[in-house]
Amino acid sequence: MTTPDPGTLDSADSASISRRDFVRTSSALAAAALAGGNLNALQAAEVPAPPKLVHRPLITPAAKFSDVSRGNPKPHSLKGDALVQARLTPETWRVEITADTTFKEAADINKSFTLADGTALDLAALQELGKKHSVKFLKAMQCLNIPAPLGQGLWEGVPLREVLRLCGTMRNVRRIYFSGFHNNDPKQLFRSSLSYTQAMETPPGELPAFLAYRLNGEPLSLIRGGPVRMVIPWSYGFKSIKWLQRISLTNDYRANDTYAEQNNDPESYLKTAAYIDGLPAKIPAGKPIAITGLVMAGLSGVKGVEYLLQRDEAKPDAAEQWNEAQLEEPPADWSSVLPAGVTPQQVLGFDPKTGKPATWPLRYSMISWAATVKGLAPGKYALRARAVDLNGFAQPEPRPNQKAGRNTPDLREFEVV
């Protein structure tokens, strides 16, 4: 049995929905449809037995993440001495931590870490810090302007706040700038930033910004941004800078994010959103149709996923009745999900006593959803799906700018023949 990649939703085998089959499905649609009509307004038909479904793992293997790396050549394509010179091997990796003195009322820190004086932080020192302060949590990676998650993993590393504490007393620091390796073209520089409060004052139990060096229990690979990358749990991927090499503490109040210069919102939190798996272009009449997909739990959580199925010439109407889909339930046995030696009690977002998730889906993670319909008359159809958050907002509400996180209701079209 092959395992589909959750980061590639249009693959031929992406009709899978879960590590185990759903035993219930949402309401089915009526057996007949009026031409140009809204199918959801018709009587619900008897729900068919759910089809046999392929398992989809809750954790994406590191090699199965979709890649949207920047750079030409891309840093993970470097070989041999080029990797050493770029400080992209576990032995040569270093991160500098300095104060920005260019802004008025310059930032000041007691201790800097630089390449010039041989004090830049190396991987061994970071992992030593991790013996006391490491964190682990599940997070789905999603690019700001791509309508599909890239994958989901168990990330591990050291909170940024613990690294910054090494600098001692700070003065006139309002923002943290950070960037990764890039080639000699200044246009390839990829950088991001956080406010001082975001970096240093995460509430206990919440997911902090952190320097990641493991993914799914293994050392972070070069293609995934290793040896060390920044991971910002609440944000889109553009803030989780790969190949981390520089951290600067500044009194500048402005975000320096690469994406901010392209009408993107550099402070966007992950948006609750639903995605539909691929469907065949043509489906035989009389055959039950399994509708499956993923839902991302953003800052405002997930109340549910809804779908709307129409003849393709019908336009969506805000007054139309959407149908509720079934959400994947938490695993009964997390030992079959997490890497060997990791218990739920060790993962942020889980109750440290019971090992049960504090919320479901876990915040900033993704799970599967499904529905089954049958009895569709021959014709062309348009299927839309949307997530509803815990505030009652349905996609694309409430964001007026899609460059704050692309979240229009997902659409698939097919024909019943």
C-alpha positions as CSV (number, residue, x, y, z in Angstrom):
1,M,0.0,0.0,0.0
2,T,1.5,3.3,-1.0
3,T,1.4,6.4,1.3
4,P,0.2,9.6,-0.4
5,D,1.9,12.9,0.3
6,P,-0.3,15.2,2.3
7,G,1.6,18.1,0.9
8,T,0.5,17.3,-2.7
9,L,-3.2,17.3,-2.7
10,D,-3.8,16.8,-6.4
11,S,-2.0,13.5,-6.7
12,A,-3.8,10.5,-8.3
13,D,-3.8,8.6,-5.0
14,S,-4.9,11.5,-2.8
15,A,-8.4,10.1,-2.2
16,S,-7.1,8.9,1.2
17,I,-8.3,10.6,4.4
18,S,-6.8,9.1,7.6
19,R,-4.6,6.7,9.4
20,R,-7.8,4.7,9.9
21,D,-11.1,4.6,8.0
22,F,-13.9,6.9,9.1
23,V,-16.8,4.9,10.4
24,R,-19.3,7.7,9.8
25,T,-19.8,10.2,7.0
26,S,-21.7,13.3,6.6
27,S,-25.2,13.6,5.0
28,A,-25.4,12.5,1.4
29,L,-27.1,14.4,-1.4
30,A,-30.3,13.6,-3.2
31,A,-30.2,11.1,-6.0
32,A,-31.4,13.6,-8.6
33,A,-30.6,17.2,-9.4
34,L,-32.3,19.9,-11.4
35,A,-30.2,21.4,-14.1
36,G,-28.5,24.5,-12.8
37,G,-29.9,23.9,-9.4
38,N,-28.4,23.8,-5.9
39,L,-28.1,20.2,-4.9
40,N,-27.8,21.1,-1.2
41,A,-31.4,22.3,-1.2
42,L,-32.7,18.8,-2.1
43,Q,-33.7,16.0,0.3
44,A,-30.8,14.0,1.8
45,A,-30.5,10.5,0.5
46,E,-29.5,7.4,2.5
47,V,-25.8,7.5,3.4
48,P,-23.9,4.8,1.6
49,A,-21.2,2.6,3.3
50,P,-17.9,4.4,3.2
51,P,-15.4,3.1,0.6
52,K,-12.2,1.4,1.5
53,L,-9.7,4.2,2.1
54,V,-6.0,4.4,2.1
55,H,-4.3,5.5,5.3
56,R,-2.7,8.9,5.4
57,P,-0.1,9.5,8.2
58,L,-0.6,12.3,10.6
59,I,3.1,13.0,10.4
60,T,4.6,13.6,6.9
61,P,8.0,11.9,6.3
62,A,10.7,14.5,6.0
63,A,11.5,13.5,2.4
64,K,7.8,13.9,1.4
65,F,7.4,17.6,2.3
66,S,6.8,19.7,-0.8
67,D,9.7,22.1,-1.4
68,V,9.4,25.8,-2.2
69,S,12.9,26.8,-1.3
70,R,14.4,30.1,-2.6
71,G,17.7,30.7,-4.2
72,N,19.6,29.9,-7.4
73,P,21.3,27.6,-6.9
74,K,19.2,26.4,-4.0
75,P,21.3,26.0,-0.9
76,H,20.3,22.4,-0.4
77,S,21.9,21.6,-3.9
78,L,25.4,22.6,-2.7
79,K,28.0,19.8,-2.5
80,G,31.4,19.2,-0.9
81,D,33.5,22.3,-0.1
82,A,30.7,24.6,-1.1
83,L,28.7,23.3,1.8
84,V,31.6,23.8,4.2
85,Q,32.2,27.3,3.0
86,A,28.5,28.1,3.4
87,R,28.5,26.7,6.9
88,L,25.8,24.2,6.1
89,T,27.2,21.1,7.6
90,P,26.6,20.0,11.2
91,E,30.3,20.6,11.9
92,T,30.5,24.1,10.3
93,W,27.1,25.6,11.1
94,R,27.3,28.8,13.1
95,V,24.8,31.5,14.0
96,E,25.8,35.1,14.8
97,I,23.9,37.1,17.4
98,T,24.6,40.8,17.4
99,A,23.0,44.2,18.3
100,D,22.0,46.6,15.6
101,T,23.8,49.9,16.1
102,T,22.5,51.7,13.0
103,F,19.1,52.8,14.3
104,K,18.8,55.9,16.5
105,E,19.0,55.0,20.2
106,A,21.0,51.9,19.1
107,A,20.3,48.5,20.6
108,D,22.8,47.2,23.1
109,I,23.4,43.7,24.6
110,N,25.9,42.5,27.1
111,K,27.3,39.7,25.0
112,S,27.5,39.2,21.2
113,F,28.3,36.0,19.4
114,T,30.3,36.6,16.2
115,L,32.4,34.7,13.6
116,A,35.1,37.3,13.9
117,D,35.9,36.6,17.5
118,G,35.1,32.9,17.3
119,T,32.1,33.0,19.6
120,A,29.3,32.4,17.1
121,L,27.0,29.7,18.5
122,D,27.6,26.2,17.0
123,L,25.3,23.2,16.8
124,A,26.9,21.4,19.7
125,A,26.3,24.4,22.0
126,L,22.7,24.7,20.8
127,Q,22.0,21.0,21.4
128,E,23.6,21.3,24.9
129,L,21.2,24.1,25.6
130,G,18.5,21.8,24.3
131,K,19.2,19.2,27.1
132,K,17.5,21.6,29.5
133,H,15.2,23.7,27.3
134,S,14.2,21.7,24.2
135,V,10.6,21.7,22.9
136,K,8.7,19.4,20.6
137,F,5.5,20.0,18.8
138,L,3.4,19.1,15.7
139,K,3.2,21.8,13.1
140,A,2.0,21.9,9.6
141,M,4.0,24.0,7.1
142,Q,2.0,26.2,4.7
143,C,3.3,28.8,2.3
144,L,1.5,32.1,2.4
145,N,0.3,32.1,-1.2
146,I,0.1,28.4,-2.1
147,P,-3.3,26.7,-1.8
148,A,-2.0,23.4,-0.3
149,P,-0.1,22.5,2.9
150,L,3.6,21.4,2.4
151,G,3.6,18.7,5.1
152,Q,3.4,18.2,8.8
153,G,6.1,17.1,11.2
154,L,7.2,16.8,14.8
155,W,9.7,19.7,15.2
156,E,12.3,19.9,18.0
157,G,14.7,22.5,19.0
158,V,15.4,25.3,21.5
159,P,13.1,28.3,22.1
160,L,14.5,31.6,20.7
161,R,14.0,33.2,24.1
162,E,16.5,30.7,25.6
163,V,19.1,31.5,23.0
164,L,18.6,35.3,23.4
165,R,19.1,34.9,27.2
166,L,22.7,34.1,26.4
167,C,23.2,37.7,25.5
168,G,22.5,38.9,29.0
169,T,21.0,42.3,29.7
170,M,19.5,44.1,26.7
171,R,18.7,47.7,26.1
172,N,16.7,49.5,23.4
173,V,15.5,46.2,21.8
174,R,12.1,46.3,20.1
175,R,12.5,43.7,17.4
176,I,14.4,40.5,16.4
177,Y,15.7,40.3,12.8
178,F,16.9,36.9,11.5
179,S,18.1,35.6,8.1
180,G,19.6,32.5,6.5
181,F,22.3,31.5,4.1
182,H,21.9,32.9,0.6
183,N,24.2,33.3,-2.5
184,N,26.0,36.4,-3.5
185,D,22.9,38.0,-5.1
186,P,21.4,40.5,-2.6
187,K,18.0,39.8,-4.1
188,Q,18.2,36.3,-2.8
189,L,18.4,37.4,0.8
190,F,15.5,35.8,2.7
191,R,14.8,37.4,6.1
192,S,12.1,37.8,8.7
193,S,11.5,39.3,12.1
194,L,9.5,39.2,15.3
195,S,8.7,41.7,18.0
196,Y,10.7,41.4,21.2
197,T,7.5,40.3,23.0
198,Q,6.7,37.5,20.5
199,A,10.2,36.2,20.9
200,M,10.6,36.4,24.7
201,E,7.3,36.3,26.4
202,T,5.4,33.2,25.1
203,P,2.9,32.1,27.7
204,P,3.8,28.8,29.4
205,G,2.5,25.9,27.4
206,E,2.1,27.9,24.2
207,L,4.2,27.2,21.2
208,P,7.3,29.5,21.1
209,A,9.5,30.7,18.3
210,F,12.4,28.3,18.3
211,L,15.6,27.2,16.5
212,A,14.8,23.7,15.1
213,Y,17.5,21.0,14.6
214,R,15.3,17.8,14.5
215,L,12.3,16.8,12.4
216,N,10.4,13.6,13.2
217,G,13.1,12.5,15.6
218,E,15.9,12.8,13.0
219,P,18.5,15.6,12.4
220,L,17.1,18.3,10.3
221,S,18.1,17.6,6.7
222,L,19.6,20.3,4.4
223,I,16.5,20.3,2.1
224,R,14.3,21.0,5.1
225,G,16.5,24.0,6.1
226,G,19.1,22.2,8.3
227,P,21.4,22.0,10.1
228,V,19.3,24.6,11.9
229,R,16.3,26.7,10.9
230,M,13.9,29.1,12.6
231,V,10.4,27.8,13.2
232,I,7.6,30.2,14.0
233,P,4.7,27.9,14.9
234,W,1.9,30.5,14.5
235,S,3.0,31.8,11.1
236,Y,3.2,30.8,7.5
237,G,6.4,29.3,6.2
238,F,8.1,32.6,5.1
239,K,8.9,33.3,8.8
240,S,10.4,29.9,9.4
241,I,13.7,30.9,7.8
242,K,15.8,28.0,6.6
243,W,19.6,27.7,6.9
244,L,19.6,30.1,9.8
245,Q,22.9,32.1,10.2
246,R,22.2,35.6,11.6
247,I,20.1,37.0,14.4
248,S,20.2,40.8,15.1
249,L,18.5,42.6,18.0
250,T,17.3,46.0,16.9
251,N,15.5,49.1,18.2
252,D,13.9,49.5,14.8
253,Y,10.1,49.2,15.1
254,R,9.7,48.1,11.4
255,A,9.3,44.5,10.1
256,N,12.1,43.8,7.7
257,D,10.5,40.6,6.2
258,T,11.2,39.9,2.6
259,Y,7.5,39.2,2.0
260,A,6.4,42.6,3.4
261,E,7.7,44.2,0.2
262,Q,5.3,42.3,-2.0
263,N,1.9,43.4,-0.4
264,N,2.0,40.4,2.0
265,D,1.2,40.8,5.6
266,P,4.3,39.9,7.6
267,E,2.4,39.5,10.8
268,S,-0.3,37.1,9.6
269,Y,-1.0,34.1,11.8
270,L,-2.0,30.8,10.1
271,K,-5.6,31.0,8.9
272,T,-8.0,28.1,9.6
273,A,-8.6,26.7,6.1
274,A,-9.8,23.5,4.4
275,Y,-8.3,21.9,1.3
276,I,-9.9,19.3,-1.0
277,D,-7.9,16.2,-2.3
278,G,-7.8,15.5,-6.0
279,L,-10.9,14.0,-7.7
280,P,-11.1,12.1,-11.0
281,A,-12.1,14.3,-13.9
282,K,-14.9,11.8,-14.7
283,I,-16.9,9.6,-12.2
284,P,-19.3,6.8,-13.3
285,A,-23.0,7.5,-12.5
286,G,-24.3,5.5,-9.6
287,K,-20.9,5.3,-7.9
288,P,-20.6,6.7,-4.4
289,I,-18.1,9.6,-4.3
290,A,-15.7,9.9,-1.4
291,I,-14.8,13.6,-0.8
292,T,-11.7,14.0,1.3
293,G,-9.2,16.6,2.3
294,L,-7.2,18.4,5.0
295,V,-8.1,21.2,7.4
296,M,-5.5,23.5,8.9
297,A,-6.1,24.7,12.4
298,G,-5.1,28.3,12.6
299,L,-5.0,30.7,15.5
300,S,-8.8,30.6,15.9
301,G,-9.1,26.8,15.8
302,V,-11.5,24.6,13.9
303,K,-15.2,24.2,14.5
304,G,-15.8,22.1,11.4
305,V,-15.5,21.7,7.6
306,E,-18.4,22.2,5.2
307,Y,-18.8,21.5,1.6
308,L,-21.1,22.7,-1.2
309,L,-21.8,20.7,-4.4
310,Q,-23.4,22.3,-7.3
311,R,-23.9,22.0,-11.0
312,D,-20.9,23.8,-12.5
313,E,-23.1,26.6,-14.1
314,A,-24.5,27.6,-10.7
315,K,-22.7,30.4,-8.8
316,P,-22.1,30.0,-5.0
317,D,-24.6,32.0,-3.0
318,A,-24.0,33.1,0.6
319,A,-27.5,32.0,1.5
320,E,-27.0,28.4,0.3
321,Q,-26.9,25.6,2.8
322,W,-23.5,24.0,3.2
323,N,-23.1,20.4,4.4
324,E,-21.0,19.3,7.4
325,A,-18.1,16.9,6.8
326,Q,-16.7,14.4,9.2
327,L,-13.4,15.3,11.0
328,E,-10.7,12.8,11.8
329,E,-10.6,11.9,15.4
330,P,-7.4,11.9,17.6
331,P,-5.4,8.7,17.5
332,A,-6.2,6.2,20.2
333,D,-2.5,5.2,20.4
334,W,0.0,8.0,19.8
335,S,2.9,5.5,20.0
336,S,2.0,4.5,16.4
337,V,2.2,8.2,15.3
338,L,5.1,9.8,17.1
339,P,8.8,8.9,16.6
340,A,10.2,6.1,18.8
341,G,10.9,7.2,22.3
342,V,8.6,10.2,22.1
343,T,5.5,10.3,24.3
344,P,2.6,12.8,23.9
345,Q,3.4,14.1,27.4
346,Q,6.7,15.5,26.0
347,V,4.9,17.4,23.2
348,L,3.6,20.9,23.6
349,G,-0.2,21.1,23.0
350,F,-0.8,17.8,25.0
351,D,-1.7,17.5,28.6
352,P,1.5,16.6,30.4
353,K,-0.3,14.3,32.8
354,T,-2.9,12.5,30.6
355,G,-1.1,12.8,27.2
356,K,-4.3,13.9,25.5
357,P,-4.3,16.8,23.1
358,A,-5.5,20.1,24.7
359,T,-7.4,21.0,21.6
360,W,-8.3,19.0,18.5
361,P,-7.1,19.6,15.9
362,L,-3.9,20.8,17.7
363,R,-3.3,24.5,17.0
364,Y,-1.2,25.1,13.8
365,S,-1.6,21.4,12.8
366,M,-3.7,19.7,10.1
367,I,-6.0,16.7,10.1
368,S,-8.2,14.9,7.5
369,W,-11.9,15.4,6.8
370,A,-14.3,13.4,4.7
371,A,-17.8,13.1,3.3
372,T,-19.6,10.7,1.0
373,V,-22.3,11.5,-1.6
374,K,-24.2,9.3,-4.0
375,G,-26.9,9.4,-6.6
376,L,-25.7,12.3,-8.7
377,A,-27.3,12.6,-12.1
378,P,-25.0,12.8,-15.1
379,G,-23.5,16.3,-15.6
380,K,-20.7,18.6,-14.6
381,Y,-20.3,19.6,-11.0
382,A,-18.4,22.1,-8.9
383,L,-17.3,21.1,-5.3
384,R,-16.3,23.7,-2.8
385,A,-15.0,23.3,0.8
386,R,-14.5,25.7,3.6
387,A,-13.4,25.6,7.2
388,V,-15.4,27.3,10.0
389,D,-13.3,28.5,13.0
390,L,-14.3,28.7,16.6
391,N,-15.4,32.3,16.2
392,G,-18.0,31.1,13.6
393,F,-16.1,32.7,10.7
394,A,-16.2,30.6,7.5
395,Q,-13.6,30.9,4.8
396,P,-12.6,33.4,3.5
397,E,-13.8,35.6,6.3
398,P,-12.6,37.7,8.0
399,R,-9.4,38.5,6.0
400,P,-9.9,41.1,3.2
401,N,-6.4,40.6,1.8
402,Q,-5.7,37.2,0.3
403,K,-2.0,38.0,0.6
404,A,-2.5,37.7,4.4
405,G,-2.8,34.0,3.7
406,R,-4.6,32.5,0.7
407,N,-7.9,31.1,1.9
408,T,-10.6,31.3,-0.7
409,P,-12.8,28.2,-0.5
410,D,-11.1,25.3,-2.3
411,L,-12.7,24.2,-5.6
412,R,-12.7,21.0,-7.6
413,E,-14.7,20.3,-10.8
414,F,-15.7,16.9,-12.1
415,E,-18.2,15.2,-14.4
416,V,-20.6,12.4,-13.6
417,V,-21.0,10.2,-16.8
